[in-house]
Amino acid sequence: MRIVMLGAPGSGKGTQAKLLQAERGVPQISTGDLLRTAVAEGTELGLVAKSVMESGELVSDELVSAMIKERLGEADAASGFILDGYPRTLAQAEDLNAVLGELGIGLDAAILMDVGSDVLMKRLTGRRTCSTTGKLLNIHFSPPEEIDACLEAGGELLQRDDDNEEAIGNRLAVYARQTEPLIEYYRRRSLLKSVAAEGAIEEIYARLRTSLGLA
Ligand code: AMP
């Protein structure tokens, strides 16, 4: 399975990619996660990426494409991959084509996670991570028991640095301007599959499996 997950910030790409990774045993590769790790480790790349990420703008195509090229060359990606948050620009899509061409492989599908803007805002402004378990929660949508379980275990509900209202607005604008053109790009290549991505996580996952022919 070699797929790309497309969709706005908050569309649930990461959540669904992780479920697919667990079921299919192919790695979820998230450029956002790779960049956050670089920032946390204080590497040279992390230092460059930090302020760009905090503002909600995109890190340069050269940096993320080099990162992806290296990651796709690792052993666990040989059996397949789920790209989450890459490509995000037409230039990155062309870079990806070139890398896959060098490896002699192609994409099976580009999955568009389709979510309306009201739901996106609630998902992004409500998103939290439990500091003790790492579980992803949402103050608007998670069952109160799950939130209480984190707090009672002494955990804190952490918010991503770029999940504040200003950065969220910018990330959505950047998505509309730079990433949405990829929908047409992959449609023209007959790779696009759209998944209605509102509702319960399990329902969305069932629709995703159907669109991939796994159901
Ligand atoms: P994400 O976790 O996918 O929402 O990404 C968080 C931030 O990392 C984005 O707002 C960008 O600043 C940066 N980022 C992640 N993936 C990319 C990418 N493919 N191209 C450029 N910047 C990226």
Residues whose N, C-alpha, C, O or C-beta is under 5 A from the ligand:
A	BS01	AMP	P9 T31 G32 D33 L35 V52 M53 G56 E57 L58 V59 V64 G85 Y86 P87 R88
